[in-house]
Amino acid sequence: MVYVTRRTTFSASHRLFNPNWTDEKNQEVFDKCNNPNGHGHNYVLEVTVGGIPDPETGYVIDLKVLKNIIKEKIEKEVDHKHLNYDVDFLSGIIPTVENIVVAFWNILKESLTEQQKLIKLKLWETESNIAEYYGEDANITSYK
């Protein structure tokens, strides 16, 4: 199997807040990430797809095609948006980097062919905070 990776960036804001908790508990757990108006990040997303290269093209996936899938399915939905309020697929979900990367996986896996396998997503929230997801049985829980 051969792996190819496409990297992209987007900017978004979010607030880490559980509405089932008191303001005090939210502040204790989420600290400055619980700012009522939210705060922003410049995210970096890497999407890795694996497969056997097509004998006619040499591609596992045409990286222009992967770029367009990511742009249409992810970037268009999240770039310069408030993740708590503006992104339907994150509605009712605490938008931690862990939950965001699982949500992205669930969207992107539907856009590939049977010959192309989504292998890994890697999402940088900051230079120091990164989540990787390989499609195991993680679930994101809605608080609705």
C-alpha positions in Angstrom: 0.0 0.0 0.0 1.2 3.5 -0.8 0.2 6.5 1.4 -0.2 10.1 0.1 -0.9 13.1 2.3 -2.5 16.5 1.6 -2.0 19.3 4.0 -4.3 22.3 4.4 -4.9 25.2 6.8 -8.0 27.0 8.1 -8.8 29.5 10.8 -11.7 29.1 13.1 -12.9 30.1 16.6 -14.5 28.0 19.3 -15.5 27.8 22.9 -14.9 24.8 25.1 -18.0 24.6 27.2 -20.4 21.9 28.5 -23.9 23.3 28.9 -24.7 20.5 31.4 -22.1 21.9 33.8 -22.1 25.0 36.0 -20.1 28.0 35.0 -17.7 27.3 37.8 -17.0 23.7 36.6 -16.6 24.9 33.0 -14.1 27.4 34.1 -12.2 24.9 36.2 -12.0 22.3 33.4 -11.6 24.5 30.3 -9.9 27.6 31.8 -9.2 30.3 29.2 -10.7 28.1 26.5 -14.0 28.7 28.1 -14.0 32.4 27.1 -17.8 33.2 26.5 -16.9 34.9 23.2 -14.7 32.1 22.1 -11.1 32.2 20.9 -9.4 31.4 17.6 -6.8 29.1 16.1 -5.0 28.7 12.9 -5.5 24.9 12.3 -3.4 22.6 10.1 -5.0 19.5 8.8 -3.2 16.6 7.2 -5.3 13.9 5.3 -3.5 10.6 4.5 -5.1 8.3 2.0 -3.7 4.8 1.2 -4.1 2.4 -1.7 -2.5 0.6 -4.6 -1.5 3.1 -7.3 -3.7 2.9 -10.4 -1.7 1.2 -13.2 -2.9 3.8 -15.7 -2.3 7.0 -13.7 0.2 6.0 -11.0 -2.1 7.7 -8.5 -3.6 6.3 -5.3 -5.7 9.5 -5.5 -5.1 12.5 -7.7 -4.0 15.1 -5.1 -6.0 17.8 -7.0 -9.1 15.6 -6.4 -8.2 15.2 -2.7 -7.5 18.9 -2.4 -11.0 19.6 -3.8 -12.7 17.1 -1.5 -11.1 18.7 1.5 -11.9 22.2 0.3 -15.6 21.4 -0.3 -16.3 19.1 2.6 -14.1 20.7 5.3 -12.6 24.0 4.6 -15.7 25.6 3.1 -17.6 24.6 6.2 -15.1 25.6 8.9 -12.8 28.3 7.6 -13.4 31.6 9.4 -16.3 30.2 11.3 -17.2 29.8 14.9 -17.3 26.1 15.4 -19.9 26.1 18.1 -22.5 28.1 16.2 -21.7 28.1 12.4 -20.9 24.4 11.6 -23.9 22.1 11.4 -21.9 18.9 11.7 -20.4 20.1 15.1 -23.7 21.2 16.5 -24.1 20.0 20.1 -20.5 18.7 20.2 -17.8 20.3 22.4 -15.3 21.3 19.6 -12.1 20.0 21.1 -9.4 19.1 18.7 -10.2 15.4 19.4 -13.9 15.8 18.6 -13.2 17.9 15.5 -10.8 15.4 14.0 -13.3 12.5 14.5 -16.0 14.7 12.8 -13.7 15.4 9.9 -13.0 11.7 9.5 -16.7 10.8 9.4 -17.2 13.4 6.6 -14.1 12.5 4.5 -14.4 8.7 4.6 -17.7 9.0 2.5 -15.9 10.8 -0.3 -13.3 8.2 -1.3 -13.6 5.2 -3.6 -13.3 1.6 -2.5 -9.7 1.5 -3.8 -8.8 4.5 -1.6 -8.7 4.1 2.2 -8.6 7.0 4.6 -5.6 6.1 6.8 -5.0 9.0 9.1 -6.1 12.6 9.9 -3.7 14.8 11.9 -5.1 18.1 13.2 -2.9 20.8 14.7 -4.8 23.2 16.9 -1.6 24.9 17.9 2.1 24.1 17.3 1.9 22.2 20.6 -1.6 20.6 20.5 -2.2 17.9 17.9 -4.8 15.2 17.5 -4.3 12.2 15.3 -7.1 9.8 14.3 -6.9 6.5 12.5 -10.6 5.7 12.3 -10.9 3.4 15.3 -14.1 3.2 17.2 -14.1 6.7 18.7 -17.4 8.4 19.0 -18.1 12.0 19.6 -20.9 12.6 22.0 -23.5 15.3 21.6 -24.7 17.1 24.7 -28.1 17.8 23.1 
